[in-house]
Amino acid sequence: MPPSSTERIMIRELSSMYSNSDVDDLGSGVVGLLLTSLSWLLVILTLPFSLFFCFKVVQEYERAVIFRLGRLQSGGSRGIFFVLPCIESYTKVDLRTSCFDVPPQEVLTKDSVTVSVDAVVYYRVSNAIISIANVANAHQSTRLLAQTTLRNILGTKNLHELLSEREGISNAIQGSLDIATEAWGIKVERVEIKDVRLPVQLQRAMAAEAEAAREARAKVIAAEGEQKASRALKEASDVISESPAALQLRYLQTLNTISAEKNSTIVFPLPIDLIQGFMKGMRRD
């Protein structure tokens, strides 16, 4: 079956694209070979002074990404390496773990409460070549992405979740950032939420609510204590009523306690039965 018009157009575009790229590669290869030869010739003619400018050193924790005639060279150099003048350039990339503070972000939580949250992010460059070739500024891009990710994830949480589940929220932010920055050669190692600032009115309302809850619990505890004390007094009165001598002993024990604390005060209990008999005698008279 002959190809359709659409297929013919696609075939024509692909063939032209590949033919143009082949011509470009051929032209750049010839020009690149010529310029490389001239660069080596310049190095040889200016020996030994050219060695001071061609040899470069990077630290163990750094990698050098080299470009020759604008094209990326394979692999990242470290230690001592050679740079051809005029046609090669290099960029140092630090592989050590770095950190930055996420500025306080005004976030509207799921339950419509406005809070201000800041965090700290720890990250490192995992692939030096990708961090240079795939993104203009990997560090600045990571900072901006951390701010938007923090707002997006906290916007799906309630206030009580934000205050009580910081570790889980930090892990969620770290996972989201790590996936997004993988194409930039960045590895996000840790994210920590530093502080959650609440509005002053909300702080006062929460303090009043907590105080009311504490007072309610205190009243319940006091009522339970009174109930238990009344039960104990009832049981004690039942025991004392069975033995008249127990009441007298209790009276002497109370006098002993009062005399030890306030020896100038003497309390003498008057039996109610005696008062009732005296009142009856007065009524008869």
C-alpha positions in Angstrom: 0.0 0.0 0.0 1.5 3.4 -1.0 2.0 5.9 1.9 -0.6 8.5 2.5 0.0 12.2 2.1 0.5 12.7 5.9 3.0 9.9 6.0 4.9 11.3 3.1 5.1 14.7 4.8 6.4 13.2 8.0 9.0 11.1 6.1 10.1 14.2 4.2 10.5 16.2 7.5 12.5 13.5 9.2 14.8 13.0 6.2 15.5 16.7 6.0 16.1 16.9 9.7 18.6 14.0 9.7 20.3 15.3 6.6 20.8 18.7 8.1 22.1 17.3 11.4 24.6 15.1 9.4 25.8 18.2 7.5 26.1 20.2 10.7 28.1 17.3 12.4 30.3 17.1 9.4 31.0 20.8 9.2 31.5 21.1 13.0 33.8 18.1 12.9 36.1 19.6 10.3 36.1 23.1 11.9 36.6 21.5 15.3 39.6 19.5 14.1 41.1 22.6 12.6 40.6 24.7 15.7 41.9 21.9 17.9 45.0 21.7 15.8 45.6 25.5 16.1 45.1 25.3 19.8 47.7 22.6 20.2 50.0 24.6 18.0 49.6 27.6 20.3 50.3 25.5 23.4 53.5 24.2 21.8 54.7 27.6 20.6 54.2 29.2 24.1 55.8 26.4 26.1 56.5 26.4 29.0 54.3 29.4 29.9 51.2 27.8 28.4 51.3 25.0 31.0 50.5 27.5 33.8 47.2 28.4 32.0 46.3 25.0 30.7 46.6 22.8 33.8 43.7 23.2 36.2 43.1 21.7 39.6 39.8 20.9 41.4 39.3 19.6 44.9 38.2 16.0 45.7 34.7 17.2 46.5 34.4 19.1 43.2 33.9 18.1 39.6 34.8 20.1 36.5 32.3 20.0 33.6 34.3 20.8 30.4 32.9 22.2 27.2 34.9 22.1 23.9 33.7 24.4 21.2 30.4 24.6 23.1 29.9 20.8 23.3 29.9 18.9 26.5 32.7 16.4 27.1 31.8 13.1 28.6 32.5 12.6 32.3 33.3 15.1 35.0 37.0 15.8 35.7 38.6 16.0 39.1 42.1 16.5 40.4 44.4 17.8 37.7 43.2 18.1 34.1 44.2 19.9 30.9 42.2 22.7 29.2 43.0 23.7 25.7 43.1 27.5 25.3 40.5 29.4 23.3 38.4 26.3 22.5 37.7 24.8 26.0 36.0 26.1 29.0 35.0 24.5 32.3 32.7 25.0 35.3 33.3 23.8 38.8 30.5 22.0 40.6 30.6 21.5 44.4 29.3 18.0 45.4 29.1 18.7 49.1 25.8 18.9 51.0 24.4 22.4 51.1 21.4 23.9 52.9 19.2 27.0 52.6 16.3 28.5 54.5 12.9 28.6 52.9 11.5 32.1 53.7 8.3 32.3 55.8 5.4 31.3 53.5 1.8 32.5 54.2 -0.2 29.3 53.8 -4.0 28.9 53.9 -4.7 25.5 55.5 -7.5 23.1 54.5 -9.6 24.4 57.4 -9.2 28.0 56.3 -6.6 29.1 58.8 -3.8 31.4 57.7 -0.4 30.4 59.1 3.2 31.4 58.4 5.6 28.5 58.0 9.3 28.4 57.3 11.6 25.4 56.7 15.2 24.4 55.9 16.3 22.1 53.0 19.4 20.0 52.8 20.5 19.0 49.3 23.5 18.1 47.2 24.5 17.8 43.5 24.3 14.1 42.5 25.2 14.6 38.9 27.5 17.5 38.0 27.0 17.2 34.2 23.2 17.2 34.4 23.1 20.1 36.9 25.0 22.2 34.3 23.6 21.0 31.1 19.9 20.6 31.9 19.1 23.7 34.0 20.4 27.2 34.0 20.8 27.5 37.8 20.1 24.3 39.7 20.5 25.9 43.1 18.1 28.8 42.5 15.6 26.5 40.8 15.7 24.2 43.8 15.1 27.1 46.2 12.0 28.4 44.2 10.6 24.9 43.9 11.0 24.3 47.6 8.8 27.4 48.3 6.0 26.4 46.0 6.1 22.8 47.1 5.9 23.9 50.8 2.8 26.0 50.1 1.1 23.3 47.9 1.6 20.5 50.4 0.7 22.5 53.5 -2.5 23.8 51.8 -3.9 20.2 51.8 -3.4 19.8 55.6 -5.6 20.9 58.5 -4.2 23.0 61.3 -4.0 20.2 63.9 -2.2 18.0 61.3 0.3 20.8 60.7 1.0 21.1 64.4 1.1 17.4 65.3 2.5 15.7 62.1 5.6 17.7 61.2 7.7 14.7 60.5 5.3 13.2 58.1 4.8 16.5 56.3 8.6 17.0 56.1 9.0 13.6 54.5 6.2 14.3 52.0 7.9 17.6 51.0 11.3 15.9 50.7 9.9 13.1 48.5 8.2 15.6 46.2 11.3 17.8 45.9 13.5 14.8 45.3 11.4 13.5 42.4 11.1 17.0 40.8 14.9 17.8 41.0 16.1 14.4 39.9 16.2 15.7 36.3 18.4 18.6 37.4 21.0 16.4 39.0 20.0 17.5 42.5 19.4 15.1 45.5 17.2 16.5 48.3 18.4 14.7 51.4 16.2 16.2 54.2 13.5 18.8 54.8 12.7 20.2 58.2 9.9 22.5 59.2 11.4 25.1 61.5 8.5 27.2 62.9 4.7 27.5 62.5 3.5 31.0 63.4 -0.2 31.4 64.2 -2.2 34.7 64.1 -2.4 36.5 67.5 -6.2 36.2 67.6 -6.0 32.5 67.0 -3.3 32.1 69.7 -5.6 33.8 72.2 -8.6 31.7 71.2 -6.6 28.5 71.5 -5.3 29.6 74.9 -8.8 30.4 76.1 -10.0 27.0 74.8 -7.2 25.2 76.5 -7.8 27.1 79.8 -11.5 26.3 79.7 -10.7 22.6 79.1 -8.3 22.5 82.0 -10.8 24.2 84.3 -13.5 21.7 83.3 -11.2 18.8 84.0 -10.3 20.3 87.4 -13.9 20.6 88.3 -14.6 17.0 87.3 -11.6 15.8 89.3 -12.8 17.8 92.3 -16.3 16.4 92.1 -15.0 12.9 91.8 -12.8 13.5 94.9 -15.8 14.9 96.9 -17.8 11.8 95.9 -15.1 9.4 97.0 -14.7 11.4 100.3 -18.4 11.3 101.0 -18.4 7.6 100.5 -15.5 7.2 102.8 -17.2 9.3 105.5 -20.3 7.3 105.2 -18.4 4.1 105.7 -16.6 5.6 108.7 -19.8 6.8 110.3 -21.3 3.3 109.9 -18.2 1.8 111.6 -18.3 4.4 114.4 -22.0 4.0 115.0 -21.5 0.3 115.8 -19.1 1.1 118.7 -19.7 4.1 121.0 -16.2 3.9 122.3 -14.9 4.5 118.7 -16.6 8.0 118.7 -14.8 8.8 122.0 -11.5 7.8 120.6 -12.0 9.8 117.5 -12.9 12.8 119.8 -9.6 12.4 121.7 -7.6 12.0 118.5 -9.1 15.3 117.2 -8.2 17.1 120.5 -4.7 15.8 120.2 -4.4 17.1 116.7 -5.8 20.6 117.6 -3.5 20.9 120.7 -0.4 20.1 118.6 -1.2 22.9 116.1 -3.1 25.5 118.1 -2.6 24.8 121.8 -4.5 28.0 122.9 -7.8 26.7 121.4 -9.8 23.9 123.0 -12.9 22.5 121.3 -15.4 20.7 123.5 -18.1 18.9 121.6 -21.5 19.0 123.3 -23.7 16.0 122.7 -27.0 16.8 120.8 -28.9 14.3 123.0 -28.0 16.3 126.1 -29.2 19.6 124.5 -32.4 18.0 123.5 -33.1 16.7 127.1 -32.3 20.1 128.5 -34.7 21.8 126.0 -37.5 19.3 127.0 -37.0 20.2 130.7 -37.4 23.9 130.0 -40.6 23.3 128.0 -42.1 21.4 131.0 -41.3 24.2 133.4 
